[in-house]
Amino acid sequence: MENVIIATVLSFVITYFAIPVLIRVAELKHLYDEPDERKSHKSRIPTLGGLGFFAGFVLASAVCVPAQQTFPLQYLLAAFFIIFIVGMKDDLVGLSPVKKLVGQLIAAFVIIYLGNLQIRNMYGFFGIGELPYHFSLLLTYFTFIVVINAFNLIDGIDGLAGSVGMLVSAVLGAYFLYVNEVLYAVMGFSMAAGLAAFLIYNITPAKIFMGDTGSLLVGLVNAALIVKFIEVAGNPAGKMPIQSVPAIAFAILIVPLFDTLRVFAIRMSRGRSPFTADRHHIHHYMLALGLSHSQATAVAILSNIAFITLAFSLQDIGTTYLLSLIGALALGLTSVLFILKKRKEAEVASMAAAVEVPEVASESVTKPKILRVNTETVLQDK
């Protein structure tokens, strides 16, 4: 318990005092996220926030993990440094989607293969139990890549990625603390504390963004935590076994995971790359309805908490039924949001058209006519 408390305080303090320094460095070196038609901010914002909570998180984890529980800390830290370098290069000079994906795969390889962390059981989903080794590896790599990119893609408005990352890390950290998995408890609370300090500067009006350096790190850390959670919570002989654990894991990550899978499906159905930028994310829908960044973030966090509560309370119904229920409910709520957005846009368009018509009519009535007489004495109307 002491290790977790120290790690939480240390990560928060380091991040809190590092962020103002990073803001100043970004201003001196002109390291900004430039606004454009797709982005919701209208001014240049520094993008080095991820470096701040990376420092707090890594130092707290390295110092506070007990010596008798260090495996696989060395491989986890190595993977975090790899993803940090990938994100930092993308923030500073840009990086193609293919190179980013390769970096993510290398980081995932270090954790999965060297750290021996993978999803080995589906716990009754569609009647599937223990997975074949190679399929288990494939599913684990897929999980890592999707979760990493999920946090990267929801980082579109002030406070959203940081708030969701803090919630997920804190929930998983609390579970690991209860079952005495101190290494992962330290990681969970260190990340949550670092993000809490970062959010002080990121909540609207944002003074700094986390950039890809931060969002990729948050995604990788939570991917590792969620895979470990599935392994530990699914063990019936564990201290706190949980039924329907894949469905509960999905509920914990519902906001970034469902939004990413939905957006990928929309883009591919239209013959576009899943990594093509657009405005089909759930937070874009909420902004279109007139919500502020803070309000949209609050709705997302409260929805995530509601899904987690629902999943834990209905874990007895089985993995397949619970996962289907969560997916159907998320799809229904998103569809309602989409319909409200389209209705709002139609109302705005009709109001704009109604304003323009009287102006045209009044001009046609009040515009003076110029009469000229031609040589044949016929009046012409100009």
Secondary structure as UniProt FT lines:
FT   HELIX           2..29
FT   STRAND          32..33
FT   TURN            37..38
FT   STRAND          45..46
FT   HELIX           49..64
FT   HELIX           67..69
FT   TURN            71..72
FT   HELIX           73..92
FT   HELIX           97..109
FT   HELIX           110..114
FT   TURN            115..116
FT   STRAND          121..125
FT   TURN            126..127
FT   STRAND          128..130
FT   HELIX           133..153
FT   TURN            155..156
FT   TURN            158..159
FT   HELIX           160..178
FT   TURN            179..180
FT   HELIX           182..202
FT   HELIX           211..233
FT   TURN            236..237
FT   TURN            243..244
FT   HELIX           245..252
FT   HELIX           254..269
FT   TURN            270..271
FT   TURN            274..275
FT   HELIX           282..288
FT   TURN            289..290
FT   HELIX           293..313
FT   HELIX           315..317
FT   HELIX           319..366
FT   STRAND          371..373
FT   TURN            375..376
FT   STRAND          379..381
//
